[in-house]
Amino acid sequence: MELRHLRYFVAVAEALNFTRAAARLRVAQPALSRQVADLEEELGADLLRRTSRGVTLTEEGKLFLVESRVVLNHVNDSVTKVRALARGEFGELQVGYVPPLELHILPRALAEFQKTTPGVKVVLHDRGTDEICDELRAGTLHLAVMMEPSDDSTTGIVFEEVGRYPFFVAMAPGHPLARRKTVPLELLAQQPLVVLDRRRNSEFHRILKRVFAPLKPNIATESDSINSLITEIGTGKRVAVVSQLFKQAIGSRLLYRTLGGSGAAMCVGLARAKNGDVTPAGEKLLATIRQTASRFGGQAK
């Protein structure tokens, strides 16, 4: 039995006339009659009663018409979805990210992507750098937005830089450092810092060491989320080294001063598995993230 048999039978069952059904299908009537007869023989049941005025459906024919429509509708739906998937207009994307990139780049990129590609579902996963690399290699993540990983983490991973963002010193209004336009690195090294949890943000801690080199940062508290980091800064007892992305997202809730004496910047990019396939929808999302990153101050190499 082939789909052709189902389509031919449905056409006859709906028209209740072989001549009209043949015209609708653009096939010769004898060929149509033969195909329907072959279908009945394979099923071992009469689906149609043939008369001089046309045809009527048997009880078996009525049931088979319902089931045939279900099958054909499912096939047509599958064809539509596969074609949409090939065009990057359908599917599901598993996307990893490292805080604080969800504060600025991702929301804007996803909003733009969903406007143009509403048929694609994007599932976000908040992960640490090492977790993201592992899941990209395992194929459980399709792509990720993250800070540049260390060489030890990049085996099997392709990292594409989309922007570099300078660092600032974030503080509460009224903090003694607020009187300065620029905070020298030597002075900042004496201040108690609040940072994100190193277990989930190992790359940021690696970057922080590079920012302070050859000095050593005075880490007083590690926060498990952006909100708790902001709360800690808001007490006025601690400051934080944050990127331009953080500053753009949080805005006037805190004060920001230029960090002097360090040329380090946060390198943000897109990651995927070297041997993994990114769907057309994934490629569209990657392009949208690139455009978003460039619009918000990122200076790629």
Secondary structure, 3 states (H helix, E strand, C coil): CCHHHHHHHHHHHHHCCHHHHHHHHCCCHHHHHHHHHHHHHHHCCCCEEEECCEEEECHHHHHHHHHHHHHHHHHHHHHHHHHHHHCCCCEEEEEEECCCHHHCHHHHHHHHHHHHCCCEEEEEEECCHHHHHHHHHHCCCCEEEEECCCHHHCCCEEEEEEEEEEEEEEECCCCHHHHCCEEEHHHHCCCCEEEECCCCCHHHHHHHHHHHCCCCCCEEEEECCHHHHHHHHHCCCCEEEEEHHHHHHHHHHCEEEEEECCCCEEEEEEEEECCCCCCHHHHHHHHHHHHHHHHCCCCCC
